[in-house]
Amino acid sequence: MKEIPKPLGELITELEIPPRALDQIVGWSAKEKKTYTLRNFVASRAPETAKRFELTESDSLSCVKRITELTEQELKRTVCESLRRGSTDMKVGVMGSVGEKKDFSKEELVKEVEKGTQTGNAVIEAYKLDIDLIERLAEKGKLYPGKPPKGPIKPPWPGA
């Protein structure tokens, strides 16, 4: 009988990220009408991790919510703003339901997200899962400053 792999969130119990990763957009405040970053989230919601990254009170914002607490519109806005900040020559390959692959520019992906297409919704869900994992690790004090990875990243699951 084949062993069922654990969800990624159970396999990754701590994570090192380069300090520049704290500038990643993780939310949109409808109240403040602006984005906020992982730096703002950590400073506002994860005191142990904030200390480790030497964040200060000035990095904290009162409007910060977890990615799972954002409204549908706030989540869409968060993903669109994050994509817009990406590299100008960024191309993202997206696999379709029948194994077809299509490359999207960041502008094309923003349009897919805004329209709520199947591809756009898949991008939103992937982004949400990624940020949710990072936020949970930060809140548990399991996010650490580290150096950017060198070379290929080996997946943490068995047999990879």
C-alpha positions in Angstrom: 0.0 0.0 0.0 1.4 3.4 -1.0 2.0 5.9 1.8 0.0 9.1 1.4 2.3 12.1 1.6 1.7 14.7 4.4 0.6 18.2 3.4 3.4 20.6 2.9 2.4 22.6 6.0 3.0 19.6 8.2 6.4 18.8 6.6 7.9 22.3 6.9 8.2 23.0 10.7 10.6 26.0 10.4 11.8 28.1 7.5 14.7 30.4 6.8 14.1 33.4 4.5 16.4 36.2 3.4 15.4 39.4 5.1 14.5 41.0 1.8 11.6 38.5 1.6 9.9 40.5 4.3 9.1 43.0 1.5 6.7 40.6 -0.2 3.1 41.8 -0.3 0.9 39.7 1.9 -2.3 41.7 2.2 -4.5 44.6 1.1 -6.2 46.9 3.6 -9.5 48.2 2.2 -9.7 50.5 5.2 -6.2 52.0 4.6 -6.4 51.5 0.8 -2.9 50.1 0.6 -0.9 46.9 0.5 1.1 45.7 3.5 4.1 43.4 3.5 5.3 40.3 5.4 7.5 42.8 7.4 4.3 44.6 8.6 2.6 41.3 9.3 5.5 39.9 11.4 5.9 43.2 13.3 2.2 43.3 14.0 1.3 39.7 14.7 4.5 37.7 15.5 6.6 39.3 18.3 9.2 36.5 18.6 9.9 36.5 14.9 9.9 40.3 14.8 12.6 40.4 17.4 14.7 37.8 15.4 14.4 40.0 12.3 15.1 43.2 14.4 11.8 44.8 13.3 10.6 47.8 15.2 7.3 49.3 16.2 7.4 51.5 13.1 7.1 48.3 11.0 3.8 47.5 12.7 0.4 48.4 11.2 -3.0 48.1 12.9 -4.8 47.0 9.7 -2.9 43.8 9.3 -4.9 40.5 8.8 -3.9 37.0 8.0 -4.2 36.0 4.3 -7.0 33.7 5.4 -8.9 36.6 6.9 -9.0 38.8 3.8 -12.2 39.3 1.9 -12.3 37.9 -1.7 -11.7 41.4 -3.1 -8.8 42.1 -0.7 -7.2 38.8 -1.7 -7.6 39.6 -5.4 -6.1 43.0 -4.9 -3.2 41.5 -2.9 -2.4 39.0 -5.6 -2.7 41.6 -8.4 -0.4 44.1 -6.6 2.1 41.4 -5.9 2.2 40.3 -9.5 2.5 44.0 -10.6 5.6 44.4 -8.4 7.2 41.3 -10.0 10.1 41.4 -12.5 9.2 43.1 -15.8 10.3 40.2 -17.8 8.6 37.6 -15.5 6.9 34.7 -17.3 4.9 32.1 -15.3 4.0 28.7 -16.7 0.6 27.4 -15.7 -0.5 23.8 -16.1 -4.1 23.3 -17.3 -6.4 20.5 -16.3 -5.4 18.3 -19.2 -1.7 18.7 -18.9 -1.4 21.6 -21.3 1.0 24.4 -20.3 0.7 28.0 -21.1 3.1 30.9 -20.4 1.7 34.1 -19.0 3.3 37.5 -18.6 2.6 39.3 -15.4 0.1 41.6 -17.1 -1.8 38.6 -18.5 -1.9 36.9 -15.1 -3.2 40.1 -13.5 -6.0 40.2 -16.0 -6.8 36.5 -15.3 -7.0 37.2 -11.6 -9.1 40.3 -12.0 -11.6 38.5 -14.3 -11.8 35.5 -11.9 -11.0 32.9 -14.6 -10.0 29.4 -13.7 -6.3 30.3 -14.1 -6.8 33.5 -12.1 -8.4 31.6 -9.3 -5.7 28.9 -9.3 -3.1 31.7 -9.0 -5.0 33.2 -6.0 -5.2 29.8 -4.3 -1.5 29.0 -4.8 -0.6 32.5 -3.5 -2.9 32.1 -0.5 -1.5 28.7 0.4 2.1 30.0 0.2 1.5 33.1 2.3 -0.7 31.2 4.8 2.2 28.8 5.5 4.7 31.6 6.0 2.3 33.5 8.3 1.7 30.4 10.4 5.4 29.8 10.8 6.0 33.4 11.7 3.2 33.4 14.3 4.7 30.2 15.8 8.2 31.7 16.0 9.5 29.3 13.4 10.6 31.8 10.7 14.3 32.7 10.8 16.5 35.1 8.9 18.7 33.2 6.4 20.7 33.6 3.3 19.1 33.2 -0.2 19.3 29.6 -1.4 22.1 28.6 -3.7 21.4 26.1 -6.4 18.3 24.0 -6.8 15.9 23.7 -3.9 15.2 20.1 -2.9 11.5 19.5 -2.0 11.1 18.5 1.7 8.9 15.4 1.0 10.2 11.8 1.0 11.4 10.4 -2.2 12.0 13.8 -3.9 
